[in-house]
């Protein structure tokens, strides 16, 4: 029998000590659990939850331990304390005695009785007096209560003020819903909804996109044979809106220069009904391999894949009707699904901003006269979004901004841009600008 808590602990230690993403590690462990006929729900809950809430758990643990002793405690041992507290605070289905007993046993197994007793003392101290007092200062309170770096809280407060920042913090800590993109080459919205209904899977249509359904039953949706047969894909509504802003049309020639993981590229192909040509470029061969699998699953025939660095892709020619630049970014918009990103705040931001600026310059060389270019990110950071476009347009007088509201419902646009805010639109945060080259 596999010890779920031990395996969760190993993954969390790897993620937090080596700055990794948890998804691949979780998938590998889930396969082992499936072979052993065991459920992966607790594994996912512990790994995703503890990574997300580590700031909150660190603060709470510090309230119930000797200050000097806790400060000197190694991160690996603190993570065991986080595991116990997380189960007590957030896992209603786990009895308190089981949460404490299993956590203490894990600590003793890994680090001996002395550490086990230390962990036990903190968890039982919390149970005796579970009322948590947070700092009065709004910046500190939000950072500790909802578990974010205070630097990012400071920026959000400047952007949106106290109420909306707290709404954003709460949204990102909720369990994400699954967004399902309908493959209209294989089925229709009504048929797919009927299909799910017959299998007792509840879906609701997105208000933002005609081709998206939303469900809170991810495991059931992903295990359906209709998924493996290409009737639908998993894609957040915000990402689908970027493609709808691009507005792919039949028989066009479209270039996606940063294509992985491929959700936008495959949606482009679907909207073009396998006509024309989509060129998908990404420098990571393993990601291109996954994109190829999606292409085969969805029976896409009009896509050409290139495992190449976008900045080396050629021949360079102003020959494309439309170019998509879905650039690398800080990921502020996807903190709900990728909890690790909140702890990688401002990593190499100057380098990232330069890459984005260079990508815009690169894209111009591929757009034909009268053609269009989309610049998009999954961040809410204005330095990566509006400011990049303003600088670009100031230098490139042969391009103009096309109002996003011509293609997207007005409530998902702002100042001519596609702009989704999680706490207002119940989807990931995204930004996109549609630019047209003079004919």
Long-range contacts (C-beta under 8 A, 24 or more apart in sequence): 1-36, 1-38, 2-32, 2-33, 2-36, 2-38, 3-106, 4-33, 4-38, 4-42, 4-43, 4-46, 5-42, 5-46, 5-83, 5-102, 5-103, 5-106, 6-106, 6-109, 7-43, 8-42, 8-43, 8-46, 8-47, 8-50, 8-83, 9-79, 9-80, 9-83, 9-106, 9-110, 11-43, 11-47, 12-46, 12-47, 12-50, 12-51, 12-79, 12-82, 12-83, 13-75, 13-76, 13-79, 15-47, 15-51, 15-340, 16-51, 16-54, 16-75, 16-79, 16-343, 17-75, 17-76, 19-340, 19-344, 20-340, 21-338, 21-340, 22-47, 22-48, 22-51, 22-339, 22-340, 42-91, 45-90, 45-91, 46-83, 46-86, 46-87, 48-339, 49-86, 49-90, 50-79, 50-82, 50-83, 50-86, 51-339, 51-340, 51-343, 52-147, 52-172, 52-173, 52-339, 52-342, 53-82, 53-86, 53-90, 53-147, 53-173, 54-82, 54-147, 54-343, 55-143, 55-144, 55-147, 55-148, 55-149, 56-144, 56-145, 56-146, 56-147, 57-81, 57-82, 57-85, 57-86, 57-89, 57-147, 58-82, 59-134, 59-144, 60-85, 60-89, 60-126, 60-132, 61-85, 61-122, 63-132, 64-121, 64-122, 64-125, 64-126, 65-118, 65-121, 65-122, 65-125, 69-118, 73-118, 77-107, 77-111, 77-115, 77-118, 77-119, 80-106, 80-107, 80-110, 80-111, 80-115, 80-119, 81-119, 81-122, 81-123, 84-119, 84-122, 84-123, 85-122, 85-123, 85-126, 88-123, 88-126, 88-127, 88-130, 96-127, 99-123, 100-124, 100-127, 138-162, 142-166, 142-169, 145-169, 146-170, 146-172, 146-173, 147-173, 147-342, 148-342, 149-342, 149-343, 149-345, 151-345, 151-346, 152-332, 152-342, 152-345, 155-381, 159-380, 159-382, 164-423, 167-423, 168-421, 168-422, 168-423, 170-423, 171-336, 171-422, 171-423, 171-426, 172-335, 172-336, 172-342, 172-422, 173-336, 174-336, 175-216, 176-336, 176-337, 177-214, 177-215, 177-216, 177-426, 178-214, 178-215, 178-216, 178-217, 178-218, 178-221, 178-222, 178-234, 179-206, 179-212, 179-213, 179-214, 179-234, 179-235, 179-236, 179-237, 179-240, 179-427, 180-212, 180-213, 180-214, 180-215, 180-221, 180-232, 180-233, 180-234, 180-235, 181-211, 181-212, 181-232, 181-233, 181-234, 181-235, 181-240, 181-263, 181-267, 182-211, 182-212, 182-213, 182-231, 182-232, 183-230, 183-231, 183-232, 183-233, 183-270, 183-298, 184-211, 184-270, 184-271, 185-270, 185-273, 185-274, 185-298, 185-299, 186-229, 186-230, 186-231, 186-298, 186-299, 187-226, 187-231, 187-232, 189-213, 192-226, 192-231, 192-232, 195-226, 195-231, 196-221, 196-224, 199-224, 206-237, 207-409, 208-237, 208-241, 208-408, 208-409, 208-412, 208-420, 208-425, 208-427, 209-237, 209-240, 209-241, 209-244, 211-240, 211-267, 212-237, 212-240, 228-297, 229-297, 230-297, 230-298, 230-299, 233-263, 233-266, 233-267, 233-294, 233-298, 234-263, 235-263, 235-264, 235-267, 236-334, 236-337, 236-427, 236-428, 236-430, 237-420, 237-425, 237-427, 237-428, 238-333, 238-378, 238-420, 238-425, 238-427, 238-428, 238-429, 238-430, 239-263, 239-264, 239-267, 239-378, 239-428, 239-430, 240-267, 241-408, 241-412, 241-418, 241-420, 241-430, 241-432, 242-324, 242-326, 242-374, 242-376, 242-418, 242-430, 242-432, 243-267, 243-268, 243-271, 243-324, 244-271, 244-407, 244-408, 245-374, 245-404, 245-407, 245-408, 245-418, 245-432, 245-434, 246-322, 246-324, 246-372, 246-374, 246-434, 247-372, 247-407, 248-272, 248-322, 249-321, 250-275, 250-276, 251-275, 251-276, 252-276, 252-321, 252-322, 253-277, 253-279, 253-319, 253-320, 253-321, 253-322, 254-278, 254-279, 254-320, 254-321, 254-322, 254-323, 254-324, 255-279, 255-281, 255-320, 255-322, 255-323, 255-324, 255-366, 256-280, 256-281, 256-323, 256-324, 256-326, 257-281, 257-310, 257-313, 257-323, 257-324, 257-325, 257-359, 257-362, 257-363, 257-366, 258-282, 258-310, 258-324, 258-325, 258-326, 258-327, 258-328, 258-359, 259-288, 259-291, 259-305, 259-326, 260-284, 260-287, 260-288, 260-290, 260-291, 261-287, 261-290, 261-291, 262-287, 262-290, 262-291, 262-294, 262-295, 264-324, 264-326, 265-291, 265-303, 265-324, 266-291, 266-294, 266-295, 266-298, 266-300, 266-303, 268-324, 269-295, 269-298, 269-300, 269-302, 269-303, 270-298, 270-300, 272-302, 274-300, 274-301, 274-302, 275-302, 276-302, 277-302, 277-303, 277-304, 278-302, 278-303, 278-304, 279-303, 279-304, 279-306, 279-320, 280-304, 280-305, 280-306, 281-306, 281-308, 281-310, 281-313, 282-306, 282-307, 282-308, 282-310, 283-307, 283-308, 283-309, 283-310, 310-359, 310-362, 311-358, 311-362, 316-365, 316-366, 317-365, 317-366, 318-365, 318-366, 318-367, 318-368, 318-369, 318-371, 319-366, 319-368, 320-366, 320-367, 320-368, 320-371, 321-368, 321-371, 321-372, 322-367, 322-371, 322-372, 322-373, 322-374, 323-363, 323-366, 323-367, 323-371, 323-372, 323-373, 323-374, 324-373, 324-374, 324-376, 325-359, 325-360, 325-362, 325-363, 325-373, 325-374, 325-375, 325-376, 326-374, 326-376, 326-377, 327-355, 327-356, 327-359, 327-375, 327-376, 327-377, 328-352, 328-355, 328-356, 329-356, 329-377, 329-378, 329-379, 329-381, 329-384, 330-379, 330-381, 330-384, 331-378, 331-379, 332-378, 332-379, 332-380, 332-381, 332-429, 333-377, 333-378, 333-379, 333-380, 333-420, 333-422, 333-428, 333-429, 333-430, 333-431, 334-378, 334-428, 334-429, 336-422, 336-428, 337-428, 349-383, 352-384, 353-383, 353-384, 353-388, 356-384, 356-388, 357-388, 357-391, 357-392, 360-388, 360-392, 364-396, 364-399, 364-437, 367-437, 368-437, 369-437, 369-438, 369-439, 370-436, 370-437, 370-438, 370-439, 371-436, 371-437, 372-402, 372-434, 372-435, 372-436, 372-437, 373-399, 373-434, 373-435, 373-436, 373-437, 374-432, 374-433, 374-434, 374-435, 375-432, 375-433, 375-435, 376-418, 376-430, 376-431, 376-432, 376-433, 377-430, 377-431, 377-432, 378-428, 378-429, 378-430, 379-429, 379-431, 380-421, 380-429, 380-431, 384-431, 385-417, 385-419, 385-431, 386-415, 386-417, 386-431, 389-417, 389-433, 389-435, 392-435, 393-435, 398-437, 398-438, 399-435, 399-436, 399-437, 399-438, 400-435, 400-436, 400-438, 401-433, 401-434, 401-435, 402-434, 402-435, 402-436, 404-432, 404-433, 404-434, 407-434
